[in-house]
């Protein structure tokens, strides 16, 4: 009885209402229970943490795939158009650099827009051992188009055809490791070396 009286005295002496204490206790227990069960925002937070790297990887894979697709299309188109150089059709018609570029663009997939991204360098050599492939990128990371030539040669000449496509990288950060031109661009190159056929005879 004495201990019970002491407990009651503590409550009464502090001016506390037992019902208020019980209500407060129930409220605290209820709050802690709701806090433990609250998961509405957890899914959104988890999605935000996972979505960013996921979509980055997804876009990077798509863009790298497009770069390789463009490289394949450029190789195929360059091979077909260079055939006209090898047979003398370009030389006979007096075709120019722009004619070569236009035909390459016409043979590439419609998903790949040229829009001034295609350049060509055609040179002749006396022997295959003399063929030299210079780096077309200047120290500032730009494509040095001023050094390009258009010399399809005559019958029997050794010809080097190089076709360039400048691809603009769109995926953030990928340009830091994948670009080889300034302006976050990737230079795609298609090269062919051959001997012209004995045309014009």
Secondary structure, DSSP 8 states (H G I E B T S, - for coil): -HHHHHHHHHHHHTT--HHHHHHHHHHHHHHHHHHHH--HHHHHHHHHHHHHHHHHHHHHHHHHHHHHHHHHHHHHHHHHHHHHHHTTHHHHHT--HHHHHHHHHHHS-TTS--TT-EEEEEEEESSGGG------B-TTS-B-GGG--B----TT-EEEEEEEEEEE--STTTHHHH--BTTTEEEEEEEEEEE---TT-
